[in-house]
Amino acid sequence: MLALLEVIDRDGRVRQTVPVMAWPLRLGRAIDNDVVLDDPHLAPHHAQIEPDAQGLPEVLALPGVNGLQRGKRRIPPGQRLALAGPDRQFVAGQTRLRLRLPGDTLDPERPLGPSGGHRATLAFALAFWLWSLFGQWVQQDPGAKAAEWLPSLLGVPLAVLLWTVMWTLVSKLFQHRLDFWPHLGVAARGLVVIELLLLVLPWASALSGWALPSRLAGGVPMGVGAAMLVAHARIVRPHLQRAIAMVVLVVFTLGTAVTMALNQQRLDRWFDELYTSLLPPPSLLWAPRVSPEDFVAGSRQLLPRLEAEVRQAEAERREVGDEEDD
Amino acid sequence: MGAATAAATGADSGDASQRVYARARDKLLQVRTLLRGQDSQASVGSGFLVSESGHLITNYHVVSQYALRPGQFRLTYTSADGRQGALQLLDVDVVHDLALLKLSDPQPLAGRGVLTFRPADEPMQRGERIHALGNPLDVGFAVMGGLFNGRVERNFLPTLFFGGSLSPGMSGGPALDDRGRVIGVNVAARRDGEQVSFLVPASFAEALLLRSRLAPPVEQPMHPRLAKQLLEHQDRLVAAFVAQPWRPAGHPRYRIPVPQEDFMRCWGSSNPAESRGLQFERSDCAMDSRVFVSPSLITGHLAVRHEAYDGRRLGALRFSDRYSRSFRNEQFGHASRQQTGPQCHERYVQGPGLPLRALMCLRAHKRLAGLHDVSLLVATLDGRDQGAQGRFDAYGVSVANAEKLAQHYLAGFGVVDAGPR
């Protein structure tokens, strides 16, 4: 076999393979072609593939209307296209074709499912469930009725299951397989990461007295959620993972920027959180303390900011010529 | 016999009211704030003539829109006999809710005489009759009889308790004794009670007249003047407040600052004893005296609150969760057209024998230069399953006084029988 010509469908899967036993290889709609393609945008004899003087394959666009395309480059009828590089793909009419040669380097074999397999996924899911139950226990007063456990006992697993099933069905639509475990793996790991960060960040602030980690906690569900979305999408459309990651990253970045800008405009601060509210128990009271006098004196650092806002309001009023705005 | 006496008293009262109204009628005016450029009224109140040259007194809140936006409003009067004319605003006493106005043209009302103030050396006796005059709800000039009940207790600003009815529209009208002398200016009524109304003592109106009768008419927004008066008020208020020691909160472990009730009113509450969850007792102290600047800005007052928590039925873990949630559940306002948003400063503080988490938030007034709202949120941190959280708010104070109040409040926290006080 000299080569293998593959017809690729819109999901990136190989629909048809044609072993090439002799050059040239002709393709088009007419039945006397070596490869007969059912595409109304093709000429009866649309293109011909053969080796050039150096023995490297090239494709010649035969007379017709649409010619060929490789990436964004169009090859009009009568011109040749060298099929060089690792990926020898081109488009004829609306049909995507790929030529493979003996000795081509192949992608490494992909493992089935997420690394660690089902056991790790189950461990993450179980960890999340137990954490939710613990959260429920903390929030309940002693002697709570059994019915009060229902939301965490059933609601949480049910919600995770529904989420996973939804993505499984999306996988079925695009990949023609269910992929339940990979999606559950993404959901369980993502939720554990969210809970972990929501636990760690406020405590980092409470223990250190440094406010920033607690402020950042507000963005955790959205940030990890965006990463989860990319991971789910990667299972559904593996060949689009880079594009999807870019889109999600851009949307997340823009969303974060807009939220922070709106906070700044509406609340005069970047983050939603105004102050750190987690109060550590006496045994974890590690952060340095100041005297009441120093604390009160420290509030003077707020004044320049307040004065600047007052000046800005004054300037805006002058600009508009507003007499009063109560 | 008793019924006959009552009937006679009722008749006397009716006669007196009739007499007082007949004498005062000519000096009584309805004061209206109109949108400049059209005749629709933005607010309606009452007023009364106090000088032969056409000065009249009303409430600041009746003319507040004009005081803040003189370019957009104009002031007019209507007398009981239907005469109308323009008014000028000369000055206000925003703290006591009074305004001094003048007829733009005194001629149409010339020769009507004036209402005189009851001399300070003739103090009113509880139970004396009062006749409040004005134009309630814009339905027509009226006289409302009632009784004098002394000064309102626990009010920082001197206010008279009028046992009678006042309705919107009567604001700024005079309250007269049986001889037709002004003892106060109608200002407000409680809607949650029966015949509980309030008067500004006439002495403040008299002082305003003396001080500003020659002042030029107000043509620019009065914010600088209001800010000056509010700054003077907060100086007096803060000095009086910090001069008072805190009252004990009655907690077995903590000293928690609870204010004296000289000019604050405190209410307590707690959750049911049989509750399975967090036990708490709450105290809420606030001042009834507040200064009206505009419908969306009431300032010049203080509030102190605390909650003492006992989580021994819950255990340390659950208590810690509830305690933090309670600390989180506080609001400090948003940026508005009048005030900046809150800017906050938070630290762990070592109080006398007691570690505290303290948060201090400041908001600046955008048009009332030098005035700020300050809020302090404090939580004790020494208990695994008990603690106390307090909040102190001061509205419309200077930065120096905000600091003084913050120091005073923080010094109120401690452990019972530990640390100096």
Interface residues (C-beta under 8 A of the other chain):
Chain A: V138 Q139 D141 P142 G143 G209 A211 R266 L267 D268 R269 L274 Y275 T276 S277 L278 L279 P280 P281 P282 S283 L285 A287 P288 R289 V290 S291 P292 E293 F295 V296 A297 G298 S299 R300 Q301 L302 L303 R305 L306 E307 E309 V310 A313 E314 E323 E324 D325 D326
Chain B: L68 R69 P70 G71 Q72 P221 H223 S275 R276 G277 L278 V293 S294 P295 S296 L297 R313 L314 G315 A316 L317 R318 S320 D321 Y323 S324 R325 F327 R328 F332 H334 A335 R337 Q338 T340 G341 P342 Q343 C344 H345 E346 R347 Y348 V349 Q350 G351 P355 R357 A358 L359 M360 C361 L362 R363 A364 H365 K366 R367 A369 H372 L377 A379 L381 D382 G383 R384 G387 V399 A402 E403 A406 Q407 L410 A411
